[in-house]
Amino acid sequence: MEYVNFSTLEFERFVLVLLRVGAILMAAPLFSASVVPKTVKIGLSVGVSLAMLQIVGPGMLLSEIPLHRLAALGVNEILLGVSMGLLARLFIVAVDMAAEVMGFQMGFGIVTAIDPTTRGSVSLLSQFQAVITALMILGTNAHYFIFRAIAESFKRIPLMGFSPTANLWALFIETSKNVFVLALKFAAPTMVVLLLTSVALGIVARTVPQMNIFIVGLSLQIVIGFTVLIFSASMFGILYGQTLADMAAVMMRFTRAF
Protein backbone atom coordinates (compact mmCIF):
# COMPACT_ATOMS: atom_id res chain seq x y z
CA MET A 1 0.00 0.00 0.00
CA GLU A 2 1.36 3.45 -0.90
CA TYR A 3 0.52 7.03 0.16
CA VAL A 4 1.55 9.71 -2.35
CA ASN A 5 4.58 7.78 -3.56
CA PHE A 6 5.34 6.68 0.02
CA SER A 7 5.35 3.02 0.84
CA THR A 8 3.60 2.02 4.07
CA LEU A 9 6.97 1.71 5.79
CA GLU A 10 8.10 5.15 4.62
CA PHE A 11 4.77 6.68 5.60
CA GLU A 12 5.02 5.25 9.13
CA ARG A 13 8.54 6.61 9.43
CA PHE A 14 7.39 10.03 8.22
CA VAL A 15 4.51 10.10 10.74
CA LEU A 16 6.88 9.45 13.65
CA VAL A 17 9.30 12.12 12.42
CA LEU A 18 6.43 14.58 11.96
CA LEU A 19 5.14 13.97 15.48
CA ARG A 20 8.55 14.70 17.01
CA VAL A 21 9.21 17.78 14.88
CA GLY A 22 5.68 19.13 15.34
CA ALA A 23 5.81 18.67 19.11
CA ILE A 24 9.14 20.53 19.33
CA LEU A 25 7.92 23.44 17.23
CA MET A 26 4.57 23.67 19.06
CA ALA A 27 6.36 23.90 22.43
CA ALA A 28 9.49 25.87 21.48
CA PRO A 29 9.65 29.67 21.85
CA LEU A 30 8.60 31.87 18.93
CA PHE A 31 7.07 29.06 16.85
CA SER A 32 4.53 28.20 19.55
CA ALA A 33 3.11 31.74 19.67
CA SER A 34 -0.62 31.85 18.97
CA VAL A 35 -0.10 34.76 16.56
CA VAL A 36 1.68 32.38 14.19
CA PRO A 37 -1.03 30.99 11.84
CA LYS A 38 -1.79 27.30 12.23
CA THR A 39 -1.22 26.77 8.52
CA VAL A 40 2.31 28.13 8.88
CA LYS A 41 3.00 25.85 11.86
CA ILE A 42 1.69 22.80 10.00
CA GLY A 43 3.54 23.66 6.78
CA LEU A 44 6.78 24.30 8.67
CA SER A 45 6.44 21.03 10.58
CA VAL A 46 5.83 19.05 7.39
CA GLY A 47 8.71 20.75 5.56
CA VAL A 48 11.19 20.20 8.37
CA SER A 49 10.01 16.60 8.75
CA LEU A 50 10.62 15.88 5.07
CA ALA A 51 14.12 17.30 5.44
CA MET A 52 14.75 15.21 8.57
CA LEU A 53 13.85 12.01 6.69
CA GLN A 54 17.27 12.27 5.03
CA ILE A 55 18.87 12.13 8.48
CA VAL A 56 16.65 9.37 9.84
CA GLY A 57 17.47 7.06 6.93
CA PRO A 58 15.71 3.89 5.89
CA GLY A 59 17.18 1.71 8.64
CA MET A 60 15.10 3.11 11.50
CA LEU A 61 12.03 1.01 10.70
CA LEU A 62 12.90 -2.29 9.07
CA SER A 63 9.36 -3.71 8.96
CA GLU A 64 5.79 -2.50 9.10
CA ILE A 65 4.32 -2.29 12.59
CA PRO A 66 0.72 -2.63 13.83
CA LEU A 67 -1.40 0.48 14.24
CA HIS A 68 -1.59 0.24 18.06
CA ARG A 69 2.20 -0.07 18.24
CA LEU A 70 2.58 2.92 15.91
CA ALA A 71 0.26 4.96 18.18
CA ALA A 72 2.36 4.11 21.24
CA LEU A 73 5.54 5.09 19.43
CA GLY A 74 3.85 8.32 18.32
CA VAL A 75 3.06 9.25 21.91
CA ASN A 76 6.69 8.57 22.80
CA GLU A 77 7.90 10.91 20.05
CA ILE A 78 5.46 13.61 21.16
CA LEU A 79 6.76 13.38 24.73
CA LEU A 80 10.31 13.77 23.46
CA GLY A 81 9.38 16.78 21.34
CA VAL A 82 7.38 18.51 24.06
CA SER A 83 10.18 17.95 26.60
CA MET A 84 12.75 19.43 24.26
CA GLY A 85 10.58 22.41 23.32
CA LEU A 86 9.62 23.21 26.91
CA LEU A 87 13.26 23.04 27.97
CA ALA A 88 14.04 25.81 25.48
CA ARG A 89 10.94 27.76 26.46
CA LEU A 90 12.05 27.90 30.11
CA PHE A 91 14.64 30.53 29.17
CA ILE A 92 11.96 32.77 27.66
CA VAL A 93 9.86 32.24 30.79
CA ALA A 94 12.76 33.74 32.76
CA VAL A 95 12.52 36.96 30.75
CA ASP A 96 8.72 37.04 31.15
CA MET A 97 9.05 36.48 34.88
CA ALA A 98 11.53 39.34 35.21
CA ALA A 99 9.25 41.65 33.22
CA GLU A 100 6.28 40.75 35.46
CA VAL A 101 8.27 41.58 38.59
CA MET A 102 9.59 44.86 37.15
CA GLY A 103 6.11 45.86 35.98
CA PHE A 104 4.63 45.15 39.41
CA GLN A 105 7.35 47.19 41.13
CA MET A 106 6.75 50.10 38.74
CA GLY A 107 3.02 50.10 39.49
CA PHE A 108 1.78 48.31 36.38
CA GLY A 109 0.40 45.40 38.41
CA ILE A 110 -3.14 46.77 38.06
CA VAL A 111 -2.76 47.46 34.33
CA THR A 112 -2.97 44.35 32.21
CA ALA A 113 -3.34 43.52 28.54
CA ILE A 114 -3.91 40.40 26.47
CA ASP A 115 -0.63 38.81 25.39
CA PRO A 116 -1.10 37.77 21.74
CA THR A 117 1.47 34.98 22.09
CA THR A 118 -0.26 33.19 24.98
CA ARG A 119 -3.78 34.73 25.03
CA GLY A 120 -3.20 35.34 28.71
CA SER A 121 -3.49 38.48 30.81
CA VAL A 122 -0.08 40.05 31.39
CA SER A 123 1.28 43.43 32.43
CA LEU A 124 2.12 46.01 29.78
CA LEU A 125 5.83 45.70 30.48
CA SER A 126 5.66 41.92 30.01
CA GLN A 127 3.99 42.35 26.64
CA PHE A 128 6.66 44.85 25.59
CA GLN A 129 9.40 42.50 26.78
CA ALA A 130 7.84 39.61 24.84
CA VAL A 131 8.05 41.62 21.62
CA ILE A 132 11.67 42.54 22.33
CA THR A 133 12.48 38.88 23.02
CA ALA A 134 10.93 37.77 19.72
CA LEU A 135 12.90 40.43 17.85
CA MET A 136 16.12 39.37 19.59
CA ILE A 137 15.55 35.74 18.61
CA LEU A 138 14.96 36.66 14.99
CA GLY A 139 17.67 39.33 14.88
CA THR A 140 20.36 37.00 16.22
CA ASN A 141 19.15 33.98 14.17
CA ALA A 142 18.68 32.08 17.43
CA HIS A 143 15.70 30.26 15.90
CA TYR A 144 18.21 28.36 13.76
CA PHE A 145 19.46 26.74 16.97
CA ILE A 146 16.07 25.06 17.29
CA PHE A 147 16.34 23.54 13.81
CA ARG A 148 19.88 22.44 14.54
CA ALA A 149 18.75 20.81 17.78
CA ILE A 150 15.99 18.99 15.89
CA ALA A 151 18.52 17.57 13.45
CA GLU A 152 20.86 16.64 16.28
CA SER A 153 18.04 14.85 18.10
CA PHE A 154 17.53 12.50 15.16
CA LYS A 155 21.25 11.79 14.99
CA ARG A 156 21.57 10.95 18.69
CA ILE A 157 18.05 9.78 19.61
CA PRO A 158 16.73 7.42 16.95
CA LEU A 159 13.06 6.80 16.39
CA MET A 160 11.67 4.62 19.18
CA GLY A 161 14.80 5.46 21.21
CA PHE A 162 13.38 7.97 23.73
CA SER A 163 13.44 6.84 27.34
CA PRO A 164 13.66 9.33 30.26
CA THR A 165 16.88 8.93 32.21
CA ALA A 166 18.33 10.35 35.40
CA ASN A 167 20.46 12.72 33.30
CA LEU A 168 17.32 14.14 31.70
CA TRP A 169 15.64 14.86 35.04
CA ALA A 170 18.86 16.40 36.34
CA LEU A 171 18.99 18.65 33.26
CA PHE A 172 15.42 19.87 33.84
CA ILE A 173 16.13 20.57 37.53
CA GLU A 174 19.34 22.43 36.72
CA THR A 175 17.66 24.48 34.00
CA SER A 176 14.73 25.37 36.27
CA LYS A 177 17.18 26.60 38.87
CA ASN A 178 19.05 28.69 36.31
CA VAL A 179 15.77 30.23 35.13
CA PHE A 180 15.25 31.94 38.50
CA VAL A 181 18.85 33.18 38.55
CA LEU A 182 18.46 34.54 35.02
CA ALA A 183 15.17 36.27 35.87
CA LEU A 184 16.84 37.89 38.89
CA LYS A 185 19.67 39.19 36.68
CA PHE A 186 17.16 40.86 34.35
CA ALA A 187 15.08 42.38 37.13
CA ALA A 188 17.81 43.21 39.68
CA PRO A 189 18.70 46.81 38.61
CA THR A 190 15.08 47.94 38.47
CA MET A 191 14.14 46.09 41.67
CA VAL A 192 17.01 47.59 43.66
CA VAL A 193 16.43 51.17 42.46
CA LEU A 194 12.66 51.00 43.00
CA LEU A 195 13.16 49.47 46.44
CA LEU A 196 15.38 52.40 47.42
CA THR A 197 12.79 54.75 45.92
CA SER A 198 10.05 53.18 48.03
CA VAL A 199 12.20 53.55 51.16
CA ALA A 200 12.84 57.21 50.31
CA LEU A 201 9.14 57.85 49.72
CA GLY A 202 8.35 56.21 53.05
CA ILE A 203 10.76 58.53 54.83
CA VAL A 204 9.22 61.54 53.05
CA ALA A 205 5.72 60.37 54.00
CA ARG A 206 6.71 60.24 57.67
CA THR A 207 8.48 63.59 57.47
CA VAL A 208 5.84 65.47 55.45
CA PRO A 209 2.49 63.76 56.20
CA GLN A 210 0.57 66.47 54.31
CA MET A 211 2.04 65.31 50.97
CA ASN A 212 -0.04 62.84 48.94
CA ILE A 213 2.73 60.26 48.59
CA PHE A 214 0.51 57.75 46.76
CA ILE A 215 -0.06 60.02 43.76
CA VAL A 216 3.50 61.35 43.72
CA GLY A 217 5.07 57.95 44.32
CA LEU A 218 3.13 56.19 41.55
CA SER A 219 4.25 58.65 38.90
CA LEU A 220 7.78 58.80 40.30
CA GLN A 221 8.19 55.02 40.29
CA ILE A 222 7.09 54.79 36.66
CA VAL A 223 9.51 57.53 35.59
CA ILE A 224 12.41 56.06 37.59
CA GLY A 225 11.60 52.52 36.39
CA PHE A 226 11.70 53.48 32.73
CA THR A 227 14.87 55.52 33.30
CA VAL A 228 16.60 52.48 34.80
CA LEU A 229 15.39 50.32 31.90
CA ILE A 230 16.83 52.78 29.37
CA PHE A 231 20.21 52.92 31.10
CA SER A 232 20.20 49.12 31.48
CA ALA A 233 19.60 48.51 27.77
CA SER A 234 23.24 47.60 27.09
CA MET A 235 23.22 45.15 30.00
CA PHE A 236 20.00 43.60 28.68
CA GLY A 237 21.70 43.03 25.34
CA ILE A 238 24.45 41.04 27.07
CA LEU A 239 21.89 39.07 29.10
CA TYR A 240 19.86 38.28 25.99
CA GLY A 241 22.98 36.98 24.29
CA GLN A 242 23.78 34.82 27.32
CA THR A 243 20.17 33.59 27.51
CA LEU A 244 19.97 32.52 23.86
CA ALA A 245 23.42 30.90 24.00
CA ASP A 246 22.42 28.96 27.12
CA MET A 247 19.18 27.92 25.43
CA ALA A 248 21.08 26.49 22.47
CA ALA A 249 23.57 24.74 24.75
CA VAL A 250 20.83 23.16 26.88
CA MET A 251 18.98 21.88 23.81
CA MET A 252 22.20 20.23 22.65
CA ARG A 253 22.74 18.75 26.12
CA PHE A 254 19.23 17.34 25.94
CA THR A 255 20.14 15.32 22.86
CA ARG A 256 23.20 13.94 24.68
CA ALA A 257 21.33 13.00 27.86
CA PHE A 258 20.46 9.52 26.56
N, C-alpha and C positions, 0 to 999 in steps of 0.2 A: 504493500500500500504506500502511496506517495502523496505528499502535500506540497504543491507548488515546487516541483522538482526536488523536494526533500524526500528521502526515504524515511520510513518510520523511525529507524534508528537515529538518523540525523535530526529529525523533528523532535524527538525526545531529548536529544542533547541540547538542541536550541532552546527548548522550553526551560530546561534547568538553568542554562546560562542566562536567559532572559529574566528568570525569577531572581537570581542573585544580583544582576546588574540593576534591575528595576527597584529592588529593595534598597540597594545602596543609594541610588539617586533620589528615591522618595524620602529617605531619612537624612541625607547629607545636607549641609548648609547650602544656601542659594538655590539649588535645584528643587528643594522640597517646598519652597515658598508657594503659597496659594495664589500669588499673582502670576506665576508661570502657568500658561494654559495647559490643560491636561493633554491636549493633542501634541504639544511640544514635548512634554514629559514622556509620553508614549513613544513618539517618533525617535526621541533621543535614546530611550532605552533599547528600542529595536535596533537602531543603527549601531550603537555601541556593542550590543550582543552579537550582531553579525560580524563585527570586527573581532570580537573576542573568540569566535569560533575558530579562527586561525591559530590562536594560542592554545585552546583546549585540545585540538587535534582529534583524530578519529579513534584514538585508543582509549578514551575515557569510558565509553560505553561499548562493550564488545558484543552485546546481544540485546535484543528487545526485552523489556521488562514489563510486568503486569501493571495495569493502571493504578491499583492501590499502592503498589510499591513506588511508582512514579510520583504519586501524590505525597507520600511520606518523604521522599527525597526532595520534592519541591518545597515542603515546609522547612526542611533542613537548610536549603539554600536561602530561603527568605530570612530565617533566623540569622544566618551568617551576614547577609546583606544589611539587615536592620542593625545588627550589632556594630558593624563597621561604620555605617552612616551615623549612628548616634554617637559613636566615639568621636568622630570629627565634629559633630554638632555641639558637643560639650564645650568646645573652645569658644564658639559663638555665644553660647549661653553665658559664659563668663563676662563677655562684653555687655550683654543685655542686663545681667545682674548688676554690674557696676553702674550702668546708666540709670537703672531703677533707683539705686541707692542715692546717686547724685541728684536725680530729679526730686526725690523725697526730701533731701536735705535743703534743696533750693526752694522748696515750697510748691513743687508741681505735683505733690502726692494727690491733691484733690482735683487735678486737671488731667483727664485721661482722653485718649483717642483710640480708634480702632486700628490695630496694626494690620496692614494688608498682607503681611507674610504669614501671620498665624491666626488672623481673625479674632484675636483676643484684645482685651482692654489693657492698654499700656500707657505709661506717662509720655508726655510730648518729647521729653529728652530721650527716652528709650526708642521712640519711633525715629527720631533724627539719627541716633546712633546706629540703628539698624540699616538705614540708608547708607551711612558712611561705611559701615562694615561691608555691605554688598559692593560698593564702589571700590573699596580696597581689595576685595577678593578678585574682582574683574581687572582692576588696574595693575595688579601684581601678577596676574595669570595664575593665582593660587588654585583656581578651579581645575587647572591641568593636573595638579597633584592628585585630585580625586580620580581622574581617569587613569593616571599612572598606578595608583593604588589598586584600582579594579584589575588592571592587567597583571599586576604583581600577585594579586590574590589567586588568579587562575594558574599562575606558574607555581605557587607554593602550596595552595590548598586546592587539590583537584576536586572535580565533581564527586559528590558523595563522601568527601574527606573531612567535612566539618564536624568537630567534636570538642565541646568546651573543655578547656584544661585549666589547671591551677595558674598557669602563666597568663591566661586570658583574664581570669578574675583579678589577678594582681594588677594587670594593666589597667583595668577599669577603675579599681580602687585608687591607684596612683594618679590616674588622669583626673578623677573626681576631686582628689585633694589639690592637685595643681590648679584646677578651675577656680577654687576659692582664693588661692594665692594670686592668681592672675587678675581676678575681679578686684581684689584689694589694691593691686598695683594701679589699675585704671582709676579707681575711685579715691585713692589716698589723698592726692593734693587737694581736691575739692572738699573732701570730708574734713581734713585737718583745718583748712582755712575757714570753712563754714562753722566748724565747732568753736574756733576761737572767736568768730563773729558773734555766735550765740552767747558765749561767755561775756563778751564786751557789752552786748545789748542788755544782758541781765544785770550787769553792774550799773549801766546807765539807768535802767528801770528802777533800781533801788535808790539811785542817787537823785534822779529827777522823776518822781512818780507822776507828775502832771503830764509828761510826754506820752503820747499814744505809741508805745513801742511796737504793738502788733502791726499797725499800718506801716510804720517806718521800717521795722525789721523785715517784713515780707518783701518790700521793694528792694531794700538794701541787700538781702540775701540773694535775690535773683541777679542783681547787677554784679555783685562780687562773684557769684558762681559762674556766670558767663565770662567774667574777666579772667578767672582762674583757668577756665576751659580754653580760652584763646591763647593764654601764655603757656599752656601745657600741650599745645597742638604738636610741637616738635617731639615731645616725650611720647605722645600717643602714636605718632608715626613709628617710633622705635618699638613700642609695645605691640602694635599691629603686626610689624614684621616678625617679632618674636612669636606672637600667637600663631600666625599662619605657618611659620617654619615648624613650630612644635606640633601643629595639627598634621602636617605632612609626615613628620617623623613618627608620630604615634600611629598613623594609619599604616606606615611601613612596618612598624613593630607588631601591629596586629597580625599582619600576614606571616610574621615569623614566630608567632606564639604557639604554633602547632608542631 
